[in-house]
């Protein structure tokens, strides 16, 4: 196995149970020193074991969710009576793979409400999935019900959107075309299952674009946009969470609520940064739509003649010193990678900063300097111009709005027995699912916890006199890996509008100082980005692309916003029906003998709790953007 396959063996969190005829447990907070628990200790802890006991032979412990061996576990007929389209878990799962007992693909808001109420009333573990792009395993569990919102579609474009207390009407089946009005905020309303590429394809005739993930099969209103969400055009228009104008969300009581600045404003604030699978099931969203822009793509590479040589890391550090100017003054977004013998990058020059002449003027002097460090070679530079964002995206990742011809359907790997209820599974095999297992228009699957580790960095960190050594230390496998494997990958996705949002959201405040999101790998005792934590102790990490057992997790992922988010979570989900870890109030629950159980006495640990997700980590050996 390649060294990049060292994995986090963490099981993430589950949901809480209701004790019949008893008052909800009121947790007492007990603080303990953070150092009492370490990441290495956690990964050595024994996995919770699912009881190999015949169905109907166990009793649900007080404060715990039911599992299928319990005497009061709902019979199959009860499930199908309430959720007739439900799919049971496959009987032939691979060894070491666990999934919830049932999955339901919601086709309407009513379906979502029914599923949420059934799980709450029957004290069943509930997990949520939209497109399946979760590195931290929060969309999976070993029991209960998986609620899939990927079929909730529809889209309506607005030339001038304004908030109301009753909320935006349900979107139409296909997008209308508008003429944007200067000085007015264009917007788009869509079902939560709509992905970035589908939305932007629909907006293209109106000459508009939205902020979304670097990969088109991510749904912007799912966990991406509910947890900050960085984008190739964040520098120009802001983070994903900054884009939302309204949500419609089914909360733990099964009720559909409108959340915007006029109504349920606390919930609206929490949903813009507080994390997915936490406050409810978002079923519909309205977000800003911006003028479309030209994109110039610059791909460059510079090599070294000595593997892991000093010159390589000196050049890598020098590159970082140029980022503030590139982001704030040159309109640059960059995805850049350090390999054992080279540095390469994919650069976007956006809007008024696009054009081959501009790109050459930016990169020729920088690359000349990088190639001047010890043992570095002459760089290569290729520049391509695209008239629209869609043209760039289609060229890079493949169009999804073209006829597919007679291509055969891609093989199914869905662990649930029942086929999808709609023929939405177009063969889109040309889209490589870089963020996760789900491809556009296919039933999403959860994936296990990945071995990522990351840190956000601001302008002051690039001036550190030992930056080259610090970056090098964040890539400890650099000598063992071959040149096809990036040892650390960077994202210049901050600066600009990321630093100056239009209004307040609940994203980690450190984002408002961030220029770079650096991603490495974590295997306790073998690899981590601890050198970056020491460099930037006041920053934090992007909760969607991070080590789930990150130290000081509440501060790392939500900072000073955590206490307020905790209060809002308790208000809308007092029984923690929605349990995700790391997540708000994650430590109000724990995994106990394969179940999700309430915690009577909350102990403040440095790391977020493990959950009942028993699936082993997955290998990350290449780019994730």
MIROZA-896800 format. One line per 8 residues: number of its first residue (from 0); for each residue x, y, z of C-alpha. Coordinates in steps of 0.25 Angstrom, whole numbers, plus 2048, in hexadecimal, padded with zeros to 3 digits. Layout:
NUM> X:Y:Z | ...
This chain:
0> 800:800:800 | 805:80E:7FD | 809:817:808 | 7FE:820:805 | 7F4:815:809 | 7F7:818:818 | 7E9:81A:81C | 7E2:820:828
8> 7DA:815:82F | 7D0:81E:835 | 7C2:81B:836 | 7B9:828:836 | 7AD:82C:83E | 79F:827:83F | 791:82C:844 | 78A:82C:851
16> 77E:825:856 | 772:829:85E | 76F:823:86B | 760:81F:86B | 758:826:876 | 765:82D:87B | 76A:83B:87B | 776:83D:871
24> 783:83C:877 | 789:849:87B | 798:847:879 | 7A2:84C:883 | 7AE:852:87D | 7BB:84C:884 | 7C8:852:87F | 7D5:84A:87E
32> 7E2:84E:878 | 7E3:84C:869 | 7F0:844:86A | 7E9:839:871 | 7E5:834:863 | 7EE:833:857 | 7EB:830:849 | 7F4:824:84A
40> 7EC:81F:856 | 7DF:821:84E | 7E3:819:842 | 7E8:80D:84B | 7DB:80D:852 | 7D3:800:84F | 7C8:801:845 | 7BA:800:84B
48> 7B5:7F3:847 | 7A7:7F0:841 | 7A1:7E5:84A | 79F:7D8:842 | 792:7D5:849 | 785:7D1:843 | 77B:7DB:840 | 771:7DE:84C
56> 77B:7D9:857 | 780:7E6:85C | 77A:7F2:864 | 77D:801:860 | 786:807:86B | 780:814:871 | 785:820:868 | 789:817:85C
64> 784:815:84E | 77E:808:84B | 785:7FE:842 | 77F:7F2:83B | 781:7E8:846 | 778:7F0:84F | 76B:7EA:853 | 764:7F7:84F
72> 76B:7F9:842 | 760:7FC:838 | 75C:7F0:82F | 75E:7F1:820 | 74F:7F3:81E | 750:7FF:827 | 75B:805:81F | 754:803:811
80> 747:807:816 | 74C:815:819 | 758:815:80F | 753:80C:803 | 75E:80F:7FA | 769:80C:805 | 775:803:801 | 77A:7F9:80A
88> 789:7F8:80C | 790:7ED:803 | 793:7E0:809 | 7A0:7DE:802 | 7A8:7EA:807 | 7B7:7E9:806 | 7BE:7E5:812 | 7C1:7F0:81B
96> 7B6:7F9:815 | 7AA:7FD:81D | 79E:805:819 | 791:80A:81F | 785:7FF:81F | 77D:807:815 | 77E:812:80B | 774:81B:805
104> 775:825:7F9 | 76C:831:7FB | 765:836:7EF | 75D:841:7F7 | 75E:849:803 | 753:840:809 | 75C:834:807 | 766:83B:80F
112> 75C:83F:81A | 757:831:81B | 765:82B:81C | 769:835:827 | 75D:833:82F | 75E:823:82E | 76C:824:833 | 769:82D:83E
120> 75C:826:843 | 763:818:842 | 770:81C:848 | 778:818:83C | 786:81D:838 | 785:827:82C | 790:82B:822 | 78F:834:817
128> 795:834:809 | 794:83D:7FD | 79F:83A:7F3 | 7A8:832:7FC | 7B4:83B:7FC | 7B8:83A:80B | 7C7:837:80E | 7C3:836:81D
136> 7B9:82B:81C | 7AD:833:822 | 7A3:82E:818 | 7A4:81F:81C | 7A1:816:828 | 7A0:807:82B | 791:807:82E | 784:80F:82D
144> 77F:817:821 | 787:81E:816 | 77F:82A:810 | 784:82D:802 | 780:83B:7FD | 787:83A:7EF | 77A:83A:7E7 | 774:847:7EC
152> 776:84F:7E0 | 770:85B:7D8 | 775:869:7D5 | 770:877:7D4 | 778:883:7D0 | 775:891:7D6 | 779:89E:7D1 | 776:8A5:7DE
160> 774:89D:7EA | 76F:8A2:7F8 | 76C:89A:805 | 75E:898:80A | 759:891:816 | 752:886:80E | 75E:883:806 | 761:881:7F7
168> 757:878:7F0 | 75C:86A:7EB | 765:86B:7DF | 760:867:7D1 | 765:85A:7CA | 76E:861:7C0 | 775:86F:7C1 | 76F:87B:7BC
176> 777:885:7B5 | 779:894:7BA | 780:8A0:7B6 | 788:8A5:7C2 | 784:8B3:7C7 | 790:8BC:7CA | 790:8BF:7D9 | 787:8B4:7DD
184> 78B:8A7:7E4 | 788:89B:7DA | 785:88E:7E1 | 782:880:7DF | 779:877:7E7 | 77B:868:7E6 | 779:85A:7EC | 784:856:7F5
192> 787:84A:7EC | 78B:853:7E1 | 79B:853:7DF | 7A4:85F:7DC | 7A6:85B:7CD | 797:859:7CB | 793:866:7D1 | 79E:86E:7C9
200> 79A:867:7BC | 78C:86B:7BE | 790:87A:7C1 | 799:87B:7B5 | 78E:880:7AC | 78C:88B:7B6 | 79B:88E:7B6 | 79C:88B:7C5
208> 7A4:882:7CD | 7A4:87E:7DC | 7AF:87B:7E6 | 7B1:86C:7E7 | 7BB:861:7EA | 7C7:85E:7E0 | 7C0:851:7DC | 7B2:852:7D6
216> 7AC:847:7DD | 7AC:84D:7EA | 79E:853:7EF | 7A0:861:7F3 | 795:861:7FD | 799:854:804 | 7A5:853:80D | 7AE:85B:804
224> 7A6:868:805 | 7A2:866:814 | 7B1:865:818 | 7B7:871:811 | 7BA:86B:804 | 7C6:870:7FB | 7C5:872:7EC | 7CE:875:7E0
232> 7C6:883:7E0 | 7C6:885:7F0 | 7D0:890:7EE | 7C7:897:7E5 | 7B9:894:7EB | 7BC:88F:7F9 | 7BA:881:800 | 7AF:878:7FD
240> 7A8:87B:80B | 7A8:88A:807 | 7A0:887:7FB | 793:883:802 | 787:88C:803 | 77D:881:808 | 77B:873:80C | 76F:86A:80D
248> 772:85F:817 | 76B:854:81E | 76F:854:82D | 76F:849:837 | 760:84B:83A | 75D:847:82C | 758:855:829 | 75D:85D:81C
256> 762:86B:820 | 766:877:818 | 774:87D:81C | 778:88A:817 | 77B:898:81D | 76C:89A:820 | 768:88D:827 | 770:883:82F
264> 77C:88C:82D | 784:884:837 | 782:877:830 | 786:87F:823 | 793:884:829 | 796:876:82E | 794:86F:821 | 79E:878:81A
272> 7AA:872:820 | 7A6:86A:82C | 7A7:85C:825 | 79F:852:81D | 796:847:823 | 795:850:830 | 789:859:830 | 77F:852:827
280> 77D:84D:819 | 77F:859:80F | 775:856:803 | 776:863:7FC | 77F:86F:7FB | 780:87C:7F4 | 78E:882:7F2 | 794:88E:7EB
288> 797:88D:7DC | 7A2:895:7D6 | 7A6:89A:7C8 | 7AD:890:7C0 | 7BC:892:7BE | 7C7:88E:7B5 | 7D2:884:7BA | 7E0:883:7B6
296> 7E7:876:7BA | 7F6:876:7BD | 7FC:868:7BF | 80B:868:7C3 | 815:85F:7C9 | 823:860:7CE | 82C:854:7D1 | 838:851:7DA
304> 844:848:7D6 | 845:844:7E5 | 839:83D:7EC | 835:845:7F8 | 840:84F:7F6 | 841:85C:7FD | 83F:864:7F1 | 831:85D:7EF
312> 82C:862:7FC | 833:86F:7FB | 82B:871:7EE | 81E:86C:7F4 | 820:876:800 | 823:882:7F6 | 816:87F:7EE | 80E:881:7FB
320> 814:88F:7FD | 80E:893:7F0 | 800:88E:7F4 | 7FA:89B:7FB | 7FD:8A3:7EE | 7F8:899:7E5 | 7EB:897:7EC | 7E8:8A6:7F0
328> 7EE:8AD:7E3 | 7EF:8A3:7D8 | 7E2:89B:7D9 | 7E9:88D:7DB | 7E3:880:7E0 | 7ED:875:7E1 | 7ED:866:7E4 | 7FC:862:7E5
336> 803:855:7E9 | 811:852:7EE | 816:844:7EA | 824:83E:7EE | 82A:844:7E1 | 821:84F:7DC | 817:85A:7DF | 80B:85B:7D6
344> 7FF:864:7D6 | 7F2:866:7CF | 7EF:875:7CF | 7E2:87D:7CC | 7E3:88C:7C8 | 7D4:891:7C9 | 7CC:89C:7C4 | 7D4:8A9:7C0
352> 7E1:8A2:7C4 | 7DF:897:7B9 | 7E6:897:7AC | 7F3:890:7A8 | 7FB:89D:7A8 | 7F7:89F:7B7 | 7FA:891:7BA | 808:891:7B4
360> 80B:89F:7BB | 808:898:7C8 | 80F:88B:7C7 | 81B:88D:7BF | 823:895:7C9 | 81E:88C:7D5 | 822:87F:7CD | 82F:885:7CA
368> 832:887:7D8 | 82D:879:7DC | 836:873:7D2 | 842:87B:7D8 | 843:873:7E5 | 84D:868:7E6 | 84B:85C:7DD | 83E:861:7D7
376> 83C:860:7C8 | 835:869:7BE | 826:86A:7BF | 81B:866:7B6 | 80F:86F:7B4 | 802:86D:7AC | 7F7:877:7AB | 7E9:875:7A6
384> 7DE:87F:7A5 | 7CF:87D:7A7 | 7C4:887:7A4 | 7BB:882:7B0 | 7BB:87A:7BD | 7B3:86F:7B7 | 7BD:86E:7AB | 7C8:86C:7B5
392> 7C1:862:7BD | 7BD:85A:7B2 | 7CA:859:7AC | 7D1:855:7B9 | 7C7:84C:7BF | 7BE:848:7B3 | 7B0:84D:7AF | 7A4:847:7B5
400> 799:84D:7AD | 79D:846:7A0 | 796:83A:79A | 79C:82D:79F | 79A:825:793 | 798:816:795 | 7A3:815:7A0 | 7A0:80A:7AA
408> 79C:80D:7B8 | 7A8:80C:7C1 | 7A8:800:7CB | 7A1:802:7D8 | 7A8:801:7E5 | 79C:806:7ED | 79C:7FE:7FA | 78D:7FE:7FB
416> 785:7F3:7F4 | 77A:7FC:7ED | 77D:803:7E0 | 77A:812:7DF | 76C:816:7DE | 76F:81F:7D2 | 777:81D:7C6 | 781:828:7CA
424> 78D:820:7C9 | 792:825:7BC | 7A0:81F:7B8 | 7A9:82A:7BC | 7B6:822:7BD | 7BF:82D:7B7 | 7BD:835:7C4 | 7C7:830:7CE
432> 7C2:831:7DC | 7CE:838:7E2 | 7C7:83C:7EF | 7BF:82F:7F2 | 7B8:823:7EC | 7AC:82A:7E7 | 7AB:82E:7D8 | 7A1:838:7D2
440> 793:833:7D2 | 796:825:7D9 | 791:821:7E6 | 79C:826:7F0 | 7A4:81D:7F9 | 7AB:820:806 | 7B9:81E:807 | 7C2:81B:813
448> 7CB:825:81A | 7D7:82A:812 | 7E5:82D:817 | 7E5:83C:815 | 7EB:846:81E | 7EB:855:81B | 7ED:864:820 | 7E8:871:81B
456> 7F3:87C:819 | 7F3:88B:819 | 7FC:896:814 | 805:897:820 | 809:888:81F | 80F:889:811 | 81A:893:817 | 81F:889:821
464> 82E:888:820 | 82E:878:820 | 822:876:817 | 829:86D:80E | 82D:863:81A | 81E:864:81F | 818:861:812 | 822:855:811
472> 81F:850:81E | 810:850:81B | 814:845:810 | 81B:83A:818 | 819:830:80D | 820:838:802 | 82C:82E:801 | 825:821:801
480> 81A:825:7F6 | 81C:825:7E7 | 81B:831:7DE | 80C:82D:7DB | 808:830:7E9 | 806:83E:7EE | 80B:83F:7FC | 804:84C:800
488> 7FA:854:7F8 | 7F6:863:7F9 | 7EA:86B:7F6 | 7EB:87A:7F3 | 7DC:87C:7F5 | 7DC:887:7FF | 7DF:896:7FF | 7D6:8A0:7F8
496> 7C7:89E:7FB | 7CA:893:804 | 7CF:89D:80E | 7C4:8A7:80C | 7B6:8A0:80C | 7AA:8A8:80A | 7A4:8A3:817 | 7A6:89B:823
504> 7A6:88B:822 | 7AA:880:82C | 7B7:87C:824 | 7C3:87A:82C | 7C8:889:82E | 7D6:885:82A | 7D1:884:81C | 7D0:893:81C
512> 7E0:894:81D | 7E2:888:813 | 7E9:887:806 | 7EE:879:806 | 7E8:86B:80A | 7F3:861:80A | 7F0:852:80B | 7F9:847:80F
520> 7F7:83A:815 | 7F6:834:823 | 7FA:827:829 | 7FC:828:838 | 80B:827:83B | 80F:827:82C | 809:833:825 | 802:840:828
528> 802:84F:825 | 805:852:834 | 810:85C:82E | 805:864:828 | 7FD:864:835 | 809:86A:83C | 80B:874:831 | 7FC:878:832
536> 7F7:875:840 | 7ED:880:83E | 7E6:87B:832 | 7DF:86E:830 | 7DB:864:826 | 7D0:862:81B | 7C7:858:822 | 7C4:851:815
544> 7D2:84E:811 | 7D9:84B:81E | 7DE:841:828 | 7D1:83D:830 | 7D9:83B:83D | 7DF:849:83C | 7E4:84E:849 | 7DB:859:84F
552> 7D0:856:846 | 7C6:860:84A | 7CF:86C:848 | 7D6:866:83C | 7C9:864:834 | 7C0:86F:839 | 7C8:878:842 | 7C1:883:84A
560> 7B4:87F:843 | 7B3:871:84A | 7AB:876:856 | 7A0:87D:84E | 79F:871:845 | 79E:867:850 | 792:86F:856 | 78B:86F:848
568> 78D:861:847 | 787:85E:854 | 77B:867:851 | 778:860:843 | 77D:852:847 | 77D:850:856 | 77D:840:854 | 789:841:84A
576> 781:839:840 | 78B:83E:836 | 799:83A:83B | 7A6:83D:834 | 7B4:83D:839 | 7BB:846:838 | 7AF:84E:839 | 7A7:857:842
584> 7A4:851:84F | 7AB:844:84B | 7AF:841:859 | 7A1:840:85E | 7A1:832:858 | 7AB:827:857 | 7AC:819:851 | 7A9:80E:85B
592> 7AA:7FF:857 | 7A6:803:848 | 79B:80D:84C | 799:81C:84C | 797:820:85B | 794:82C:863 | 79F:831:86C | 79B:834:87A
600> 7A8:83B:87E | 7AE:843:873 | 7BE:842:874 | 7C5:84D:86D | 7D0:845:864 | 7D9:84B:85B | 7D4:842:84F | 7C6:840:84A
608> 7BF:833:84E | 7C0:827:846 | 7B3:822:840 | 7AC:815:83C | 7B2:816:82E | 7BA:809:82E | 7BF:80A:820 | 7CE:80A:81E
616> 7D5:817:818 | 7D7:818:809 | 7E3:81B:802 | 7E6:829:7FD | 7F1:828:7F2 | 7EF:833:7E9 | 7E9:841:7E7 | 7DB:844:7EE
624> 7D8:850:7E6
